[in-house]
Amino acid sequence: MKRSDIQLYIGNQSQIGGSRHYVFADGWARNMRCIDINSGNNIQFVV
């Protein structure tokens, strides 16, 4: 399947998977960088 074919079946590309990068601002974890990873098949974890 081509990418354009897949996009016909999903509402948002984040349903397939993706990552989100952020930095904690307060508390013990202040200035800690993290990555929230979503594999798309109900597996989510933070690195």
C-alpha positions as CSV (number, residue, x, y, z in Angstrom):
1,M,0.0,0.0,0.0
2,K,1.1,3.5,-0.7
3,R,1.1,6.2,1.9
4,S,-1.8,8.0,0.2
5,D,-3.8,4.7,0.3
6,I,-3.2,4.3,4.0
7,Q,-4.3,7.9,4.7
8,L,-7.8,7.1,3.3
9,Y,-8.3,4.6,6.1
10,I,-7.1,6.6,9.1
11,G,-8.3,9.8,10.7
12,N,-5.0,11.0,12.0
13,Q,-1.4,9.8,11.4
14,S,-0.8,9.6,15.2
15,Q,-3.1,6.5,15.2
16,I,-0.3,4.5,13.4
17,G,2.3,5.6,16.0
18,G,4.8,8.3,16.7
19,S,6.7,10.1,19.3
20,R,6.4,13.3,21.4
21,H,9.4,15.1,22.8
22,Y,9.2,17.3,25.9
23,V,11.1,18.7,28.9
24,F,9.8,18.7,32.5
25,A,9.6,22.2,34.0
26,D,8.9,21.6,37.7
27,G,9.7,19.3,40.6
28,W,12.5,16.7,40.9
29,A,12.6,16.1,37.1
30,R,13.1,19.8,36.2
31,N,15.0,20.2,32.9
32,M,14.8,16.4,32.2
33,R,14.2,15.6,28.5
34,C,11.8,12.8,27.7
35,I,10.3,11.0,24.7
36,D,6.8,9.6,24.8
37,I,6.8,6.7,22.2
38,N,3.6,5.2,20.8
39,S,4.1,2.1,18.6
40,G,0.5,2.2,17.3
41,N,-0.5,-1.2,18.6
42,N,-1.3,-0.2,22.2
43,I,2.4,-0.2,23.4
44,Q,3.3,3.2,24.9
45,F,6.4,4.1,27.0
46,V,8.5,7.0,28.1
47,V,12.3,7.2,27.6
